[in-house]
Amino acid sequence: MQGSSAPRMATGDAAIVLEIDGATVRIASGTDAATIAAVIQALRAQR
């Protein structure tokens, strides 16, 4: 994350915080790998 400060969690329970092209997605602890991969692919497709 170039030029940004450390991620801040509004709700406090996110295990993973992704920031791509200004979109910030917080993924909860315990989310399965397939769902995380799908989220990453969807974010990349929006670029």
Secondary structure, 3 states (H helix, E strand, C coil): CCCCCCCCCCCCCEEEEEEECCEEEEEECCCCHHHHHHHHHHHHHCC
